[in-house]
Amino acid sequence: MRNTSTLLDRKGRKKLAILKSAAAVFRRRGYYGASVGQIARAVRMTTPNLYYYFRNKEEILYFCHDYSLDLLLESLDKIRRSGDPADEKLRRLIALFVHMVIDELHGMALTLDLQPLSPARLRKIIAKRDRFDRGMRRIIQEGIEAGVLRPGDAKLATFGILGSLNWIPRWFDPRGPADSDEIARVFAENLIHGLIADGQRGRSGRSSRAGENPRTEPGPGRKARCHSEAGNGGARPAVAVQA
């Protein structure tokens, strides 16, 4: 997996700015309705200059997915290696996912359509999505076996968690009063509550790390409010759960 720190040099910062602008344009217009020229204007550069960083629109879409998934997988690996109990690992992972959806690439990169990708690129993105899915399942199964989480089907629990998280871009509005830290906290608490084993509820949720953020630079969480008319009706599930 490519280390996301490689995106932090001068050229990398410009590429990341393009990805963020592209995600916003894709959100407003959809992939097929957006042009490279519109993306270039959004980042205040000419179309020929944009082609210095990306060869075409499909490559921009690919790296929107790839960058977001790399951040999630790096965070997943760190969380899984930690000595935290499984419920705390899951809490941290949920919070990190929320921050990714809201704070990185305008909350849309993970839900952008995959269909325009070439077969080779599509396979790479699906493989990374599957790695994240399996990682979450392993954390849940670890909690079940340790008696921290109640007995059940780890796959179905993963369905429920990712289904809820994937829906955030459908109602998220950055102009609202709730910031990403609050949304992360509420989602983590509510999604884990039904999984905690009897006798474990008192000790669950004591850590202050539920609001950890995968952003590469510190900054305030984005505000949000619910909306039903967002122009992202064509959004796809952020991380597809394997049946």
C-alpha positions in Angstrom: 0.0 0.0 0.0 1.4 3.4 -1.0 2.2 5.6 2.1 0.0 8.7 1.9 2.9 10.8 3.1 4.1 10.7 -0.6 1.2 13.0 -1.3 2.7 15.7 1.0 5.5 17.0 -1.2 4.8 20.1 -3.3 3.5 18.2 -6.3 1.6 15.9 -4.0 -0.1 18.8 -2.3 -1.3 20.2 -5.6 -2.6 16.7 -6.7 -4.5 16.5 -3.4 -6.0 19.9 -4.0 -7.1 18.8 -7.4 -8.7 15.6 -5.9 -10.6 17.7 -3.4 -11.9 20.0 -6.0 -12.7 17.1 -8.3 -14.7 15.4 -5.5 -16.7 18.6 -5.0 -17.4 18.9 -8.7 -18.4 15.3 -9.0 -20.7 15.7 -6.0 -22.5 18.6 -7.7 -22.6 17.4 -11.3 -21.9 13.6 -11.1 -19.0 12.0 -12.8 -20.4 12.0 -16.3 -21.7 15.6 -16.0 -18.4 17.0 -14.9 -15.6 18.0 -17.2 -11.9 18.3 -16.8 -12.2 22.0 -17.5 -14.7 22.4 -14.7 -12.4 20.6 -12.3 -9.4 22.8 -13.4 -11.4 26.0 -12.9 -12.5 24.8 -9.4 -8.8 24.5 -8.4 -7.9 27.8 -10.3 -5.7 26.3 -12.9 -5.8 25.8 -16.7 -6.9 22.5 -18.2 -3.4 21.9 -19.8 -1.9 22.4 -16.4 -4.2 19.9 -14.8 -3.1 17.3 -17.4 0.4 17.7 -16.0 -0.9 16.0 -12.8 -3.5 13.6 -14.1 -3.9 12.1 -17.6 -7.7 12.2 -17.7 -10.9 12.3 -15.6 -10.9 8.6 -15.0 -7.5 8.8 -13.4 -8.8 11.6 -11.1 -11.7 9.4 -10.1 -9.4 6.4 -9.4 -7.1 8.4 -7.2 -10.0 9.9 -5.3 -10.9 6.4 -4.3 -7.3 5.2 -3.9 -6.3 8.1 -1.6 -9.3 7.7 0.7 -9.0 4.0 1.0 -5.2 4.2 1.7 -5.9 6.6 4.6 -8.6 4.2 6.0 -6.3 1.1 5.6 -3.4 2.9 7.3 -5.6 3.8 10.2 -7.1 0.3 10.3 -3.6 -1.3 10.5 -2.6 1.0 13.4 -5.8 0.3 15.3 -5.6 -3.4 14.9 -2.0 -3.4 16.2 -2.9 -1.4 19.3 -3.5 -3.1 22.6 -7.0 -1.7 23.0 -9.9 -4.1 23.6 -12.0 -4.8 20.5 -14.9 -2.5 21.4 -12.4 0.4 21.6 -10.8 -0.6 18.3 -14.2 -0.6 16.7 -15.1 2.8 18.3 -11.9 4.3 16.9 -12.4 2.8 13.5 -16.0 4.1 13.2 -14.9 7.6 14.3 -12.0 7.6 11.8 -14.4 6.5 9.0 -16.8 9.3 9.8 -14.0 11.8 9.7 -12.9 10.4 6.4 -16.4 10.7 4.9 -16.9 14.3 6.2 -13.4 15.9 6.3 -11.5 14.3 3.4 -12.3 15.1 -0.2 -15.6 16.8 0.7 -17.2 13.6 1.9 -17.7 12.2 -1.5 -14.6 10.3 -2.6 -15.7 7.0 -1.0 -19.1 7.2 -2.6 -18.2 8.2 -6.1 -19.3 5.8 -8.9 -16.9 3.0 -9.7 -18.4 2.1 -13.0 -16.2 4.5 -15.1 -13.0 2.8 -13.9 -11.1 0.5 -16.1 -11.2 -3.2 -15.2 -7.6 -3.1 -13.8 -8.3 -0.1 -11.7 -11.6 -1.3 -10.5 -10.0 -4.6 -9.3 -7.5 -2.6 -7.2 -10.1 -0.4 -5.6 -12.4 -3.4 -4.8 -9.4 -5.3 -3.3 -8.8 -2.4 -0.9 -12.4 -2.1 0.0 -12.5 -5.8 0.7 -9.4 -5.5 2.9 -11.2 -2.8 5.0 -14.3 -4.9 5.2 -12.3 -8.0 6.4 -10.4 -5.9 8.9 -13.6 -4.6 10.6 -15.0 -8.1 10.6 -11.9 -9.4 12.4 -12.1 -6.7 15.0 -15.7 -7.6 15.7 -15.0 -11.4 15.8 -12.1 -10.7 18.2 -14.5 -8.9 20.5 -17.0 -11.7 20.4 -14.3 -14.3 21.2 -13.0 -12.2 24.1 -16.5 -11.7 25.5 -16.4 -7.9 25.0 -19.0 -8.1 22.3 -22.1 -10.2 22.5 -22.2 -13.4 20.4 -23.4 -13.0 16.9 -22.6 -12.9 13.2 -19.6 -10.6 12.6 -20.5 -10.3 9.0 -24.0 -9.0 9.7 -22.7 -6.6 12.3 -20.3 -5.2 9.7 -23.2 -4.9 7.3 -25.1 -2.8 9.8 -22.2 -0.5 10.7 -21.0 0.1 7.2 -24.5 0.5 5.9 -25.0 3.4 8.4 -21.7 5.0 7.7 -22.1 4.8 3.9 -25.3 6.7 4.2 -23.7 9.8 5.7 -23.0 11.6 2.3 -26.8 11.3 1.5 -27.7 13.6 4.4 -24.5 15.4 5.2 -24.5 19.2 4.8 -21.4 21.2 5.9 -23.4 24.2 6.8 -25.1 22.5 9.8 -24.4 22.9 13.5 -22.9 19.5 14.2 -19.2 19.1 13.5 -17.5 15.9 12.4 -16.2 15.2 16.0 -19.8 15.2 17.4 -21.1 13.1 14.5 -18.2 10.6 15.0 -18.9 10.4 18.7 -22.7 9.8 18.3 -22.3 7.3 15.5 -19.6 5.3 17.4 -21.7 5.3 20.6 -25.0 4.3 18.9 -23.5 1.7 16.5 -21.5 -0.1 19.2 -24.2 0.0 21.9 -26.1 -3.0 20.6 -22.9 -5.0 20.2 -21.6 -4.7 23.8 -21.9 -7.9 25.8 -23.8 -7.9 29.1 -21.7 -6.7 31.9 -19.4 -4.7 29.6 -21.4 -1.5 29.2 -20.0 0.2 32.2 -16.4 0.1 30.9 -17.2 0.7 27.2 -16.7 4.1 25.8 -14.4 5.5 28.5 -11.7 6.3 26.1 -11.5 9.9 24.8 -10.0 8.7 21.4 -13.4 8.1 19.7 -12.9 11.4 17.9 -9.5 10.6 16.4 -9.2 12.0 13.0 -7.2 10.6 10.0 -6.6 14.0 8.5 -3.0 14.6 7.7 -3.1 18.1 9.3 -5.1 19.2 12.4 -8.1 21.3 11.9 -11.6 21.9 13.1 -14.2 19.3 12.3 -16.6 20.3 9.5 -20.1 21.3 10.5 -23.0 19.4 9.2 -26.8 19.5 9.0 -29.3 17.0 7.5 -30.6 17.5 4.0 -32.7 15.4 1.7 -32.1 17.3 -1.5 -28.3 16.9 -1.8 -27.2 16.3 -5.4 -25.6 13.0 -4.8 -28.5 10.6 -5.4 -26.2 8.5 -7.6 -23.8 7.8 -4.7 -22.7 4.2 -4.2 -21.8 2.5 -1.0 -18.5 3.7 0.4 -17.2 0.3 1.4 -19.0 -2.6 -0.1 -19.5 -5.4 2.4 -18.8 -8.9 1.1 -21.8 -11.2 1.3 
